Amino acid sequence: MGWALSFFILILSALGGMGGYVYVQDIQNQLESQKRIVAAQELASQEQENTIAKLQENLQLQTNALRLQTQRSQEIQQEMNRYLDIFNRHNLSKLAAARPGLIETRVNNGTKEVFDALEADSAALDSLDD
């Protein structure tokens, strides 16, 4: 019976050793799998951080452009108010009848200035999209 007990202990030891080896291999495989997952998540996190930084940069550019456009709009509004004040203080119909060449030239020049300003502002807005 001594040799049977020794044999039984030897088989149990062998099975325990094989089980331990299989368990360790499984743990190592899981560890490698988790390392790959962590690496992929770190890469995704870095890409997200880069995207957020780019979005913040674009937001800052848009904010600055909007601020400049608002400032320019206020300047144009003040200029328009100045011109409207001039029109309100003068009887243009009477002046145009008395001196048509004077009024026509000034109106044409003023209209050209307004159209040129609109064209410049449109070009500036269009360049912001690029």
TAFENBEL-V585900 format. One record per residue. N is the residue number from 1. NEAR is the number of other ideal C-beta (glycine too) atoms within 12 Angstrom. D_CENTER is the distance of its C-alpha to the mean C-alpha in Angstrom with 2 decimals. Layout:
N NEAR D_CENTER
N NEAR D_CENTER
//
This chain:
1 7 81.40
2 8 80.04
3 9 78.73
4 10 77.06
5 11 75.28
6 12 74.20
7 13 73.01
8 14 71.13
9 14 69.45
10 14 68.59
11 14 66.98
12 14 65.05
13 14 63.88
14 14 62.83
15 14 60.97
16 14 59.33
17 14 58.36
18 14 56.93
19 14 55.10
20 14 53.72
21 14 52.66
22 14 50.94
23 14 49.23
24 14 48.01
25 14 46.76
26 14 44.89
27 14 43.30
28 14 42.33
29 14 40.79
30 14 38.81
31 14 37.70
32 14 36.53
33 14 34.69
34 14 32.96
35 14 32.06
36 14 30.36
37 14 28.47
38 14 27.36
39 14 26.29
40 14 24.23
41 14 22.61
42 14 21.92
43 14 20.28
44 14 18.11
45 14 17.29
46 14 16.39
47 14 14.10
48 14 12.34
49 14 12.26
50 14 10.85
51 14 7.99
52 14 7.49
53 14 8.06
54 14 5.65
55 14 2.68
56 14 5.52
57 14 6.34
58 16 4.15
59 14 5.25
60 14 8.44
61 18 8.92
62 17 8.73
63 15 10.93
64 15 13.22
65 22 13.58
66 16 14.40
67 14 16.80
68 18 18.46
69 19 18.85
70 14 20.34
71 14 22.62
72 20 23.68
73 17 24.34
74 14 26.53
75 16 28.38
76 20 29.05
77 14 30.21
78 14 32.61
79 18 33.88
80 17 34.45
81 14 36.32
82 15 38.44
83 21 39.37
84 13 40.17
85 12 42.37
86 17 44.22
87 19 44.78
88 11 46.05
89 11 48.49
90 18 50.04
91 13 51.90
92 21 50.33
93 12 52.67
94 11 55.69
95 19 54.24
96 18 53.25
97 13 56.75
98 13 58.32
99 15 56.13
100 16 54.11
101 13 53.22
102 16 51.70
103 21 49.46
104 16 48.43
105 14 47.29
106 21 45.27
107 20 43.64
108 15 42.81
109 14 41.36
110 21 39.30
111 15 38.02
112 14 37.09
113 17 35.19
114 18 33.20
115 14 32.41
116 14 31.46
117 20 29.09
118 16 27.50
119 14 27.18
120 16 25.58
121 21 23.05
122 15 22.27
123 14 21.85
124 17 19.49
125 19 17.30
126 12 17.55
127 12 16.53
128 18 13.15
129 12 12.34
130 9 13.29
//
